[in-house]
C-alpha cells in the first residue's frame, strides 16, 4: 500500500516547492486548475498559469516487502 504524495515544483522559485501527502489525497484538473482534495474536501488549488509541475512521488506505507 502507498500513501499518495505529490511534489509540486515552481520553476525558478524553488522556495515555493511543496510536497503534499495524505492517505485520502486525490488530484483532478478542472477549468485550468489542479485541485487537490482529501477527506475534508478541497485542500489546495493551483491555477494552470502558475506554471507548476506536479509529480506523483508515492512511498510505501509500512515495511517494505521482503525479497526472497
The first five atom37 places (N, CA, C, CB, O) and aatype in JSON, in Angstrom:
{
  "aatype": [20, 20, 20, 20, 20, 20, 20, 20, 20, 20, 20, 20, 20, 20, 20, 20, 20, 20, 20, 20, 20, 20, 20, 20, 20, 20, 20, 20, 20, 20, 20, 20, 20, 20, 20, 20, 20, 20, 20, 20, 20, 20, 20, 20, 20, 20, 20, 20, 20, 20, 20, 20, 20, 20, 20, 20, 20, 20, 20, 20, 20, 20, 20, 20, 20, 20, 20, 20],
  "atom_mask": [
    [1, 1, 1, 1, 1],
    [1, 1, 1, 1, 1],
    [1, 1, 1, 1, 1],
    [1, 1, 1, 1, 1],
    [1, 1, 1, 1, 1],
    [1, 1, 1, 1, 1],
    [1, 1, 1, 1, 1],
    [1, 1, 1, 1, 1],
    [1, 1, 1, 1, 1],
    [1, 1, 1, 1, 1],
    [1, 1, 1, 1, 1],
    [1, 1, 1, 1, 1],
    [1, 1, 1, 1, 1],
    [1, 1, 1, 1, 1],
    [1, 1, 1, 1, 1],
    [1, 1, 1, 1, 1],
    [1, 1, 1, 1, 1],
    [1, 1, 1, 1, 1],
    [1, 1, 1, 1, 1],
    [1, 1, 1, 1, 1],
    [1, 1, 1, 1, 1],
    [1, 1, 1, 1, 1],
    [1, 1, 1, 1, 1],
    [1, 1, 1, 1, 1],
    [1, 1, 1, 1, 1],
    [1, 1, 1, 1, 1],
    [1, 1, 1, 1, 1],
    [1, 1, 1, 1, 1],
    [1, 1, 1, 1, 1],
    [1, 1, 1, 1, 1],
    [1, 1, 1, 1, 1],
    [1, 1, 1, 1, 1],
    [1, 1, 1, 1, 1],
    [1, 1, 1, 1, 1],
    [1, 1, 1, 1, 1],
    [1, 1, 1, 1, 1],
    [1, 1, 1, 1, 1],
    [1, 1, 1, 1, 1],
    [1, 1, 1, 1, 1],
    [1, 1, 1, 1, 1],
    [1, 1, 1, 1, 1],
    [1, 1, 1, 1, 1],
    [1, 1, 1, 1, 1],
    [1, 1, 1, 1, 1],
    [1, 1, 1, 1, 1],
    [1, 1, 1, 1, 1],
    [1, 1, 1, 1, 1],
    [1, 1, 1, 1, 1],
    [1, 1, 1, 1, 1],
    [1, 1, 1, 1, 1],
    [1, 1, 1, 1, 1],
    [1, 1, 1, 1, 1],
    [1, 1, 1, 1, 1],
    [1, 1, 1, 1, 1],
    [1, 1, 1, 1, 1],
    [1, 1, 1, 1, 1],
    [1, 1, 1, 1, 1],
    [1, 1, 1, 1, 1],
    [1, 1, 1, 1, 1],
    [1, 1, 1, 1, 1],
    [1, 1, 1, 1, 1],
    [1, 1, 1, 1, 1],
    [1, 1, 1, 1, 1],
    [1, 1, 1, 1, 1],
    [1, 1, 1, 1, 1],
    [1, 1, 1, 1, 1],
    [1, 1, 1, 1, 1],
    [1, 1, 1, 1, 1]
  ],
  "atom_positions": [
    [[0.85, -1.19, 0.0], [0.0, 0.0, 0.0], [0.9, 1.25, 0.0], [-0.97, 0.0, 1.24], [1.96, 1.27, 0.63]],
    [[0.46, 2.27, -0.71], [1.24, 3.5, -0.77], [0.39, 4.69, -0.34], [1.79, 3.73, -2.17], [-0.83, 4.68, -0.47]],
    [[1.06, 5.71, 0.17], [0.39, 6.96, 0.53], [0.52, 7.91, -0.65], [0.98, 7.59, 1.84], [1.63, 8.13, -1.14]],
    [[-0.59, 8.47, -1.12], [-0.5, 9.44, -2.21], [0.33, 10.65, -1.79], [-1.9, 9.89, -2.66], [0.04, 11.31, -0.79]],
    [[1.37, 10.94, -2.59], [2.25, 12.09, -2.36], [2.47, 12.78, -3.69], [3.62, 11.66, -1.7], [2.66, 12.12, -4.72]],
    [[2.44, 14.09, -3.67], [2.67, 14.87, -4.88], [3.72, 15.93, -4.59], [1.35, 15.51, -5.38], [3.64, 16.66, -3.6]],
    [[4.72, 16.01, -5.47], [5.74, 17.04, -5.39], [5.34, 18.13, -6.37], [7.17, 16.48, -5.7], [5.18, 17.87, -7.57]],
    [[5.17, 19.35, -5.88], [4.77, 20.49, -6.7], [5.98, 21.4, -6.81], [3.53, 21.24, -6.09], [6.45, 21.95, -5.81]],
    [[6.47, 21.56, -8.04], [7.66, 22.39, -8.28], [7.26, 23.63, -9.05], [8.74, 21.61, -9.04], [6.45, 23.58, -9.98]],
    [[7.84, 24.74, -8.67], [7.62, 26.01, -9.34], [8.94, 26.42, -9.99], [7.1, 27.11, -8.35], [9.84, 26.9, -9.3]],
    [[9.07, 26.24, -11.32], [10.33, 26.58, -12.0], [10.76, 28.01, -11.69], [10.18, 26.39, -13.51], [9.97, 28.95, -11.8]],
    [[12.03, 28.15, -11.31], [12.57, 29.47, -11.0], [12.25, 29.96, -9.6], [12.06, 30.46, -11.97], [12.74, 31.01, -9.2]],
    [[11.44, 29.22, -8.86], [11.06, 29.62, -7.49], [11.12, 28.39, -6.58], [9.62, 30.25, -7.46], [10.1, 27.98, -6.03]],
    [[12.3, 27.82, -6.41], [12.4, 26.59, -5.63], [11.94, 26.76, -4.19], [13.81, 26.09, -5.65], [11.58, 25.78, -3.54]],
    [[11.95, 27.98, -3.68], [11.48, 28.19, -2.31], [9.97, 27.97, -2.2], [11.83, 29.6, -1.84], [9.45, 27.81, -1.09]],
    [[9.27, 27.96, -3.32], [7.83, 27.72, -3.33], [7.47, 26.26, -3.55], [7.17, 28.57, -4.39], [6.29, 25.91, -3.55]],
    [[8.47, 25.37, -3.75], [8.2, 23.95, -3.97], [7.52, 23.37, -2.74], [9.51, 23.18, -4.29], [7.76, 23.81, -1.61]],
    [[6.66, 22.38, -2.97], [5.83, 21.85, -1.89], [5.61, 20.36, -2.08], [4.48, 22.59, -1.83], [5.41, 19.91, -3.21]],
    [[5.66, 19.6, -1.0], [5.31, 18.19, -1.01], [4.01, 18.04, -0.21], [6.47, 17.29, -0.41], [3.95, 18.43, 0.95]],
    [[2.99, 17.47, -0.84], [1.72, 17.26, -0.15], [1.46, 15.76, -0.09], [0.55, 18.01, -0.86], [1.68, 15.04, -1.06]],
    [[0.97, 15.3, 1.06], [0.68, 13.89, 1.22], [-0.47, 13.71, 2.21], [1.93, 13.12, 1.7], [-0.62, 14.47, 3.17]],
    [[-1.27, 12.69, 1.95], [-2.4, 12.38, 2.81], [-2.96, 11.05, 2.33], [-3.5, 13.53, 2.78], [-3.02, 10.83, 1.12]],
    [[-3.37, 10.15, 3.22], [-3.92, 8.87, 2.77], [-5.13, 9.01, 1.83], [-4.31, 8.05, 3.98], [-5.36, 8.14, 1.0]],
    [[-5.88, 10.09, 1.97], [-7.08, 10.28, 1.14], [-6.87, 11.3, 0.02], [-8.24, 10.72, 2.01], [-7.85, 11.74, -0.59]],
    [[-5.63, 11.69, -0.25], [-5.35, 12.75, -1.21], [-5.63, 12.32, -2.65], [-3.91, 13.21, -1.07], [-5.2, 11.25, -3.08]],
    [[-6.34, 13.16, -3.38], [-6.58, 12.94, -4.8], [-6.33, 14.23, -5.55], [-8.03, 12.42, -5.06], [-6.34, 15.32, -4.97]],
    [[-6.1, 14.11, -6.85], [-5.84, 15.25, -7.71], [-6.72, 15.16, -8.93], [-4.35, 15.33, -8.12], [-6.82, 14.1, -9.55]],
    [[-7.37, 16.25, -9.28], [-8.08, 16.31, -10.55], [-7.91, 17.7, -11.15], [-9.6, 15.97, -10.36], [-7.53, 18.65, -10.47]],
    [[-8.19, 17.8, -12.43], [-7.99, 19.04, -13.17], [-9.35, 19.52, -13.67], [-7.0, 18.85, -14.36], [-10.12, 18.76, -14.24]],
    [[-9.61, 20.81, -13.43], [-10.91, 21.36, -13.8], [-10.77, 22.83, -14.16], [-11.93, 21.17, -12.65], [-10.28, 23.63, -13.36]],
    [[-11.2, 23.19, -15.36], [-11.24, 24.59, -15.81], [-9.92, 25.33, -15.57], [-12.37, 25.32, -15.11], [-9.92, 26.47, -15.1]],
    [[-8.79, 24.68, -15.91], [-7.5, 25.35, -15.77], [-6.92, 25.33, -14.37], [-7.62, 26.74, -16.22], [-5.98, 26.08, -14.08]],
    [[-7.45, 24.51, -13.5], [-6.94, 24.41, -12.13], [-6.56, 22.96, -11.82], [-8.0, 24.91, -11.11], [-7.23, 22.03, -12.27]],
    [[-5.48, 22.78, -11.06], [-5.13, 21.49, -10.47], [-5.69, 21.54, -9.05], [-3.55, 21.21, -10.49], [-5.31, 22.39, -8.25]],
    [[-6.61, 20.62, -8.75], [-7.32, 20.67, -7.46], [-7.03, 19.41, -6.65], [-8.85, 20.82, -7.69], [-7.3, 18.29, -7.09]],
    [[-6.47, 19.61, -5.47], [-6.19, 18.52, -4.54], [-7.32, 18.46, -3.52], [-4.81, 18.72, -3.84], [-7.74, 19.48, -2.98]],
    [[-7.81, 17.25, -3.26], [-8.83, 17.06, -2.24], [-8.4, 15.93, -1.31], [-10.21, 16.76, -2.88], [-7.62, 15.05, -1.68]],
    [[-8.93, 15.99, -0.09], [-8.72, 14.92, 0.88], [-10.07, 14.61, 1.52], [-7.64, 15.31, 1.95], [-11.11, 15.03, 1.01]],
    [[-10.07, 13.91, 2.63], [-11.33, 13.51, 3.27], [-12.17, 14.7, 3.69], [-11.03, 12.65, 4.48], [-13.39, 14.57, 3.82]],
    [[-11.56, 15.86, 3.92], [-12.29, 17.06, 4.36], [-12.74, 17.93, 3.18], [-11.42, 17.88, 5.3], [-13.46, 18.91, 3.39]],
    [[-12.32, 17.6, 1.96], [-12.69, 18.4, 0.79], [-11.47, 19.01, 0.13], [-13.67, 19.5, 1.19], [-10.36, 18.49, 0.28]],
    [[-11.67, 20.1, -0.6], [-10.57, 20.75, -1.31], [-9.56, 21.29, -0.3], [-11.09, 21.9, -2.21], [-9.91, 21.99, 0.65]],
    [[-8.28, 20.94, -0.52], [-7.24, 21.41, 0.4], [-6.19, 22.28, -0.3], [-6.56, 20.22, 1.07], [-5.44, 22.99, 0.37]],
    [[-6.13, 22.23, -1.64], [-5.17, 23.05, -2.37], [-5.63, 23.14, -3.82], [-3.73, 22.45, -2.28], [-6.06, 22.14, -4.41]],
    [[-5.54, 24.33, -4.39], [-5.87, 24.52, -5.8], [-4.79, 25.41, -6.42], [-7.29, 25.16, -5.98], [-4.42, 26.44, -5.86]],
    [[-4.29, 24.98, -7.58], [-3.21, 25.71, -8.25], [-3.67, 26.05, -9.66], [-1.88, 24.86, -8.28], [-4.05, 25.16, -10.41]],
    [[-3.64, 27.33, -10.04], [-4.05, 27.69, -11.4], [-2.99, 27.27, -12.43], [-4.3, 29.2, -11.5], [-1.79, 27.27, -12.13]],
    [[-3.43, 26.92, -13.62], [-2.51, 26.5, -14.68], [-1.48, 27.57, -14.99], [-3.28, 26.15, -15.94], [-0.32, 27.25, -15.28]],
    [[-1.87, 28.84, -14.93], [-0.94, 29.91, -15.28], [0.2, 30.06, -14.27], [-1.68, 31.22, -15.4], [1.14, 30.82, -14.52]],
    [[0.14, 29.36, -13.14], [1.24, 29.39, -12.17], [2.46, 28.66, -12.72], [0.79, 28.76, -10.84], [3.58, 28.88, -12.25]],
    [[2.26, 27.79, -13.71], [3.38, 27.08, -14.34], [3.98, 25.99, -13.49], [4.43, 28.04, -14.69], [5.11, 25.57, -13.74]],
    [[3.27, 25.52, -12.49], [3.79, 24.49, -11.59], [3.87, 23.14, -12.31], [2.9, 24.37, -10.33], [3.07, 22.83, -13.19]],
    [[4.86, 22.35, -11.9], [5.0, 20.98, -12.38], [4.57, 20.08, -11.22], [6.48, 20.66, -12.86], [5.08, 20.22, -10.11]],
    [[3.64, 19.17, -11.47], [3.14, 18.29, -10.42], [3.56, 16.87, -10.75], [1.59, 18.41, -10.28], [3.27, 16.36, -11.84]],
    [[4.24, 16.23, -9.8], [4.73, 14.87, -9.99], [4.26, 14.01, -8.83], [6.28, 14.84, -10.11], [4.4, 14.4, -7.67]],
    [[3.71, 12.85, -9.14], [3.31, 11.93, -8.08], [4.53, 11.14, -7.63], [2.17, 10.97, -8.56], [5.22, 10.52, -8.45]],
    [[4.81, 11.16, -6.33], [6.01, 10.52, -5.77], [5.64, 9.68, -4.55], [7.06, 11.59, -5.39], [6.17, 9.89, -3.46]],
    [[4.74, 8.73, -4.74], [4.29, 7.89, -3.63], [5.43, 7.13, -2.99], [3.23, 6.92, -4.11], [6.44, 6.81, -3.62]],
    [[5.24, 6.83, -1.69], [6.14, 5.96, -0.97], [5.3, 4.9, -0.27], [7.02, 6.76, 0.06], [4.17, 5.17, 0.15]],
    [[5.84, 3.69, -0.13], [5.07, 2.63, 0.54], [4.75, 3.0, 1.99], [5.85, 1.31, 0.51], [5.53, 3.67, 2.66]],
    [[3.59, 2.55, 2.45], [3.19, 2.71, 3.85], [3.55, 1.4, 4.55], [1.63, 3.04, 3.99], [3.19, 0.32, 4.09]],
    [[4.26, 1.49, 5.65], [4.65, 0.3, 6.39], [5.96, -0.27, 5.88], [3.56, -0.75, 6.31], [6.63, 0.35, 5.05]],
    [[6.33, -1.46, 6.38], [7.61, -2.04, 5.99], [7.62, -2.46, 4.52], [7.93, -3.25, 6.87], [6.6, -2.85, 3.96]],
    [[8.8, -2.37, 3.93], [8.96, -2.77, 2.54], [8.82, -4.29, 2.43], [10.34, -2.3, 1.98], [9.22, -5.01, 3.34]],
    [[8.25, -4.77, 1.32], [8.15, -6.23, 1.15], [9.54, -6.87, 1.07], [7.33, -6.57, -0.13], [10.46, -6.31, 0.49]],
    [[9.66, -8.04, 1.65], [10.93, -8.75, 1.66], [11.1, -9.55, 0.35], [11.02, -9.7, 2.89], [10.17, -10.22, -0.1]],
    [[12.3, -9.47, -0.24], [12.59, -10.24, -1.43], [13.14, -11.59, -1.03], [13.58, -9.5, -2.35], [13.87, -11.71, -0.05]],
    [[12.78, -12.61, -1.79], [13.29, -13.95, -1.49], [14.45, -14.29, -2.36], [12.22, -14.99, -1.67], [15.0, -15.39, -2.25]]
  ]
}
